[in-house]
Amino acid sequence: MPEQKNSKKATKDQNEKQPEIPKFIPDSEIDSEIDIDLEEGIEDESEASFEHYRFVSDKGQSSLRVDKFITNRMEKTSRHRVQLAIAAGYVLVNGKVVKANHIVKPLDIVTLVLPYQRRGFELKPENIPLDIPYEDEDLLLVNKPAGLVVHPGHGHFSGTLINALAYHLGITQPVDAEDERMGILVHRIDKNTSGLLLVAKNDESQLALAKQFFDHTIQRKYIALVWGNLKQESGTITGHVGRDPNDRMRFRVFPDGSTGKHAITHYSVIERFGYTTLIECVLETGRTHQIRVHMDYLGHPLFNDDRYGGDKILKGTVYNKYKKFVENCFEMMPRHALHAKTLGFVHPRTKADMLFENEIPADFSGVIEKWRTFYNSRTEM
């Protein structure tokens, strides 16, 4: 399991509850080393682990299976649900993953860690149109548009993807509900990134899909437009990604691995436009802002990425006509040029291999076409 670290002290409104598991013992306000972006959801929460519950057996504890031990200490939680969490590797005894038949001994520390933070936001259904390319009894896929925030909180308590999903799935819960269903999303993408998101519709699916993300077996491909003409046709960027100590709104690469989390991005060139390059990125990990940070580290920030300097003219001529051309591109796509195009996973119930692709949205495809026309007109001169 990934190492757990503390960072900012979580507030009560940032606590998250696992469906059907009421709060029993506070998690000592434990937070991860990843702070939630004030404007964007964290992309790699699916690959982090967060302690939700901690139990310490007493000195006179008799021999008892760990699944029964937890069930006895958590009200309104079925043994079956506890066993699902154990099978997914989310239950630890003295820091080690155990099986359901593990025997708890006196003074053992039993913890439940889950791949998302606790929250306590009221879940209000809102009739927001959703583009759902696939849905069955266990899961659904959403094609998220750029600009749509994923989770409520931090200034976005309505109009989010979760609010829309609550309406679609018929979920309505107060802030203190024991079954808050904030765990239906098993991963995220940034507010201004478009593309595919996977949603679990039941506990079994949520645990199984979250484990696939945790184990890095999910297929994820992104399309990005970056500044500059990449030297190589393909390559791999490896470097720890962590919060920039000089700017808490940014992340950066720490080549020596002194801080942050291990991250790997593979890229390949799709098309070259002289001053910009269209690329495909394949993620092995899913750290916060990973593609944006890795491409900036490579010297090729994403086109119009205001967080990492891509919203300025970084390559090209000094002529006013070119400046106007780039500004028109920025206006056409007022967000960073990143789209989650491909998502592949194993279906939690049928075990079938599922692979989905979606079209690049109009704002992004329009900018690509403008750069293609610009580049072709230069080469034909």
C-alpha positions in Angstrom: 0.0 0.0 0.0 1.3 3.6 -0.7 2.8 5.3 2.3 0.3 7.4 4.3 1.4 10.9 5.2 -0.2 13.8 7.0 -0.5 17.3 5.5 -3.1 20.0 6.1 -5.5 19.4 8.9 -8.7 18.4 7.4 -11.8 20.3 8.3 -15.1 18.7 9.2 -16.6 19.6 5.9 -13.8 17.9 4.0 -14.4 14.5 5.7 -15.6 11.7 3.5 -17.8 8.8 4.5 -17.8 5.4 2.9 -21.3 4.3 1.9 -23.1 2.3 4.6 -20.1 2.7 7.1 -20.9 5.2 9.8 -18.2 7.0 11.6 -17.1 5.0 14.7 -13.7 6.3 15.7 -12.3 9.6 14.2 -9.3 9.1 11.9 -7.5 11.7 13.9 -8.2 14.2 11.1 -5.6 12.3 9.0 -5.2 13.8 5.6 -3.1 12.8 2.7 -0.1 14.6 1.4 -2.3 15.8 -1.5 -4.2 19.0 -0.8 -7.3 19.4 -2.9 -6.9 22.1 -5.4 -9.1 25.2 -4.8 -10.3 25.1 -8.3 -9.8 21.5 -9.6 -10.4 18.1 -8.2 -7.4 15.9 -7.5 -6.7 13.5 -10.3 -4.8 10.8 -8.4 -7.0 10.3 -5.4 -7.7 6.8 -6.9 -4.0 5.9 -6.3 -3.7 7.3 -2.8 -4.8 5.6 0.3 -6.6 7.4 3.2 -7.2 6.1 6.7 -10.9 6.2 7.4 -11.2 4.1 10.6 -8.9 2.8 13.3 -9.6 0.3 16.0 -7.3 -0.9 18.7 -8.2 -4.3 20.2 -8.2 -4.4 24.0 -5.8 -6.4 26.2 -8.4 -9.1 26.8 -9.3 -9.5 23.2 -10.2 -13.2 22.5 -9.3 -14.8 19.2 -11.6 -13.4 16.5 -11.5 -13.2 12.7 -10.8 -9.7 11.5 -14.0 -9.5 9.4 -16.1 -10.2 12.5 -14.0 -7.9 14.6 -14.7 -5.0 12.3 -18.4 -5.9 11.9 -18.9 -5.9 15.6 -17.5 -2.4 15.9 -19.3 -0.7 13.1 -23.0 -0.1 13.4 -25.2 -0.8 10.4 -22.4 -2.3 8.4 -22.9 -5.9 7.0 -20.2 -8.5 7.3 -20.4 -9.0 3.5 -19.5 -5.4 2.9 -16.5 -5.7 5.3 -15.4 -8.8 3.5 -15.5 -6.9 0.2 -13.2 -4.2 1.6 -10.8 -6.9 2.9 -10.8 -8.7 -0.4 -9.9 -5.4 -2.1 -6.9 -5.0 0.2 -8.3 -2.1 2.2 -8.0 -3.6 5.7 -4.7 -3.6 7.5 -3.7 -5.1 10.8 -0.6 -3.5 12.3 0.1 -1.9 8.9 -0.1 -5.1 6.8 -2.9 -6.2 4.4 -4.7 -9.3 5.7 -7.3 -11.8 4.7 -10.8 -12.2 6.2 -9.8 -15.2 8.3 -6.9 -13.3 9.9 -7.1 -13.6 13.7 -7.0 -10.3 15.7 -4.9 -10.5 18.8 -4.8 -8.2 21.9 -3.6 -4.7 21.2 -3.6 -5.2 17.4 -4.2 -2.0 15.4 -6.9 -2.6 12.7 -7.3 0.2 10.1 -9.6 0.6 7.1 -7.9 2.6 4.3 -9.8 3.6 1.1 -8.7 5.2 -2.2 -10.5 8.5 -1.5 -10.6 11.1 1.2 -13.5 11.4 3.6 -15.9 14.3 2.9 -19.1 15.6 4.5 -20.8 17.6 1.8 -24.5 17.6 1.5 -25.4 15.7 -1.7 -28.0 17.7 -3.6 -29.4 16.2 -6.8 -29.4 18.7 -9.7 -30.9 18.1 -13.2 -27.7 18.8 -15.1 -27.5 17.2 -18.6 -24.9 14.4 -18.8 -23.3 12.7 -21.8 -23.3 9.0 -20.9 -21.8 6.8 -23.6 -22.3 3.6 -21.6 -24.3 2.4 -18.6 -25.3 -0.9 -17.1 -26.4 -2.1 -13.6 -22.9 -1.8 -12.2 -21.3 1.2 -13.7 -21.5 4.1 -16.1 -19.2 6.3 -18.1 -19.5 10.0 -18.3 -18.0 12.2 -21.0 -17.2 15.2 -18.9 -17.0 18.6 -20.6 -14.2 21.1 -19.8 -15.2 23.5 -17.1 -17.4 21.1 -15.1 -16.1 20.6 -11.5 -16.2 16.9 -10.4 -16.9 17.1 -6.6 -18.7 19.6 -4.4 -16.6 21.8 -2.1 -14.2 24.6 -1.9 -16.5 27.1 -3.6 -18.3 24.6 -5.8 -21.2 23.3 -3.7 -23.6 23.0 -6.6 -23.4 22.5 -10.4 -20.9 19.7 -10.1 -20.7 16.3 -11.8 -21.6 14.7 -8.5 -24.7 16.8 -8.2 -25.7 15.7 -11.7 -25.0 12.0 -11.0 -27.0 12.2 -7.8 -30.0 13.3 -9.9 -29.4 10.6 -12.5 -29.0 7.8 -10.0 -31.7 9.0 -7.7 -29.5 9.7 -4.7 -30.3 12.4 -2.1 -28.6 12.7 1.2 -28.1 15.2 4.0 -24.6 16.2 5.1 -24.7 13.9 8.1 -26.1 10.8 6.2 -24.5 7.5 6.9 -24.7 6.5 3.3 -23.5 9.6 1.6 -22.4 7.9 -1.7 -19.5 10.2 -2.3 -17.4 7.2 -3.3 -19.3 6.5 -6.6 -16.5 8.1 -8.6 -13.3 6.0 -8.6 -11.1 8.6 -10.2 -11.1 12.2 -11.4 -9.9 14.6 -14.0 -9.2 18.3 -13.6 -12.0 20.8 -13.9 -10.7 22.1 -17.3 -9.8 18.7 -18.7 -12.5 17.0 -20.8 -13.1 13.4 -21.3 -14.1 10.0 -19.9 -14.8 9.3 -16.2 -15.8 6.0 -14.7 -18.7 5.8 -12.1 -19.5 2.9 -9.9 -23.2 2.2 -9.1 -22.8 -0.2 -6.2 -20.3 -1.2 -3.5 -18.9 -4.2 -5.3 -18.2 -2.2 -8.4 -16.7 0.7 -6.5 -14.2 -1.5 -4.6 -13.3 -3.6 -7.7 -12.7 -0.6 -10.0 -10.9 1.4 -7.4 -8.5 -1.5 -6.9 -7.8 -1.6 -10.7 -6.8 2.1 -10.5 -4.7 1.4 -7.4 -3.0 -1.5 -9.2 -2.3 0.6 -12.3 -4.2 -1.9 -14.6 -6.6 0.8 -16.0 -5.8 1.9 -19.6 -5.8 5.7 -19.9 -4.9 7.7 -23.0 -5.0 11.4 -23.2 -4.7 13.8 -26.2 -2.7 17.0 -25.5 -1.5 19.9 -27.5 1.9 21.2 -26.2 4.1 24.1 -27.0 7.2 23.5 -29.1 8.4 20.9 -31.5 9.4 17.7 -29.6 12.7 16.3 -30.6 11.7 12.7 -30.3 8.8 10.8 -31.8 8.1 9.2 -28.5 9.5 9.0 -25.0 8.9 8.4 -21.3 8.9 11.0 -18.5 9.7 9.6 -15.0 9.8 11.9 -12.0 8.2 12.3 -8.6 5.4 14.8 -8.7 4.6 16.8 -5.6 3.2 20.2 -4.5 5.5 23.1 -5.4 6.7 24.6 -2.1 6.8 28.0 -3.6 3.3 27.9 -5.1 0.7 25.7 -3.4 -1.5 26.0 -6.5 1.1 24.2 -8.7 2.9 20.9 -8.7 6.4 20.2 -9.9 8.8 17.4 -10.6 11.3 16.4 -8.0 14.0 14.5 -10.0 15.8 13.3 -6.9 12.7 11.8 -5.5 13.0 13.8 -2.3 9.3 14.5 -2.2 6.1 13.9 -4.1 5.0 10.5 -5.6 6.5 8.4 -8.3 5.0 9.2 -11.7 5.4 7.8 -15.2 4.0 9.3 -18.4 4.6 7.8 -21.9 4.1 10.1 -24.9 4.1 9.8 -28.6 3.8 12.4 -31.4 0.6 12.4 -33.4 1.1 15.5 -35.5 3.6 18.4 -35.7 2.6 22.0 -36.3 6.1 23.6 -36.1 5.5 25.7 -33.0 3.2 23.2 -31.3 2.9 19.4 -31.2 -0.2 17.2 -30.9 0.7 14.2 -28.7 -0.9 11.1 -27.1 -0.1 10.5 -23.4 -0.4 7.1 -21.7 -0.4 7.1 -17.9 1.1 4.4 -15.8 0.3 6.5 -12.7 -2.3 9.2 -12.2 -0.8 11.9 -10.0 -2.4 15.3 -9.7 -1.8 17.4 -12.8 0.7 14.7 -13.9 0.6 15.3 -17.7 0.6 19.0 -17.2 3.6 18.9 -14.8 5.6 16.3 -16.8 5.2 18.2 -20.1 6.2 21.5 -18.4 9.2 19.7 -16.9 10.2 18.5 -20.4 10.0 22.1 -21.6 6.7 21.7 -23.5 3.8 23.0 -21.3 0.3 22.4 -22.5 -1.2 25.0 -24.9 -3.2 27.6 -22.9 -2.4 26.0 -19.5 -2.6 29.1 -17.3 -1.3 27.2 -14.3 2.0 26.2 -15.9 2.7 29.1 -18.3 1.1 27.7 -21.4 -1.3 30.7 -21.7 1.6 32.8 -23.2 3.1 32.7 -26.6 6.2 30.5 -26.0 7.2 29.6 -29.5 6.9 31.3 -32.9 7.4 34.6 -34.6 7.1 38.1 -33.3 4.8 39.3 -36.0 1.4 40.7 -35.0 -0.4 38.4 -37.4 1.0 35.4 -35.6 0.2 36.9 -32.2 -3.4 37.5 -33.3 -3.6 33.9 -34.6 -2.5 32.5 -31.2 -4.8 34.8 -29.3 -7.7 33.5 -31.5 -6.8 30.0 -30.6 -6.8 30.9 -26.9 -10.2 32.5 -27.3 -11.6 29.4 -29.1 -10.4 27.1 -26.4 -10.2 29.1 -23.1 -8.7 26.1 -21.1 -5.7 23.8 -21.3 -5.5 21.5 -24.3 -6.0 18.1 -22.6 -8.6 15.5 -23.3 -9.1 12.0 -21.7 -9.9 10.1 -24.8 -9.5 6.4 -24.0 -10.5 4.4 -20.9 -10.1 0.6 -20.5 -10.8 -1.6 -17.6 -12.1 -5.1 -16.6 -15.8 -5.2 -15.8 -16.3 -5.8 -12.1 -19.1 -8.3 -12.6 -18.6 -10.0 -16.0 -14.8 -9.8 -16.0 -15.0 -8.7 -19.6 -12.4 -6.3 -21.0 -14.0 -3.0 -21.6 -12.5 -0.3 -23.8 -14.0 3.1 -24.6 -12.9 6.0 -26.8 -14.6 9.4 -27.4 -14.3 12.2 -29.8 -12.1 15.2 -29.1 -14.5 18.1 -28.2 -15.2 20.9 -30.7 -13.1 23.6 -29.0 -10.0 21.4 -29.0 -10.6 19.9 -32.5 -11.1 23.5 -33.8 -7.8 24.6 -32.4 -6.1 21.6 -33.9 -7.5 22.4 -37.3 -6.4 26.0 -37.0 -2.8 25.0 -36.2 -2.9 22.4 -39.0 -4.0 25.1 -41.5 -1.4 27.5 -40.2 1.4 25.0 -40.5 0.4 23.8 -43.9 0.2 27.3 -45.2 3.8 28.0 -44.0 5.2 24.8 -45.5 3.6 25.4 -48.8 5.0 28.9 -49.2 
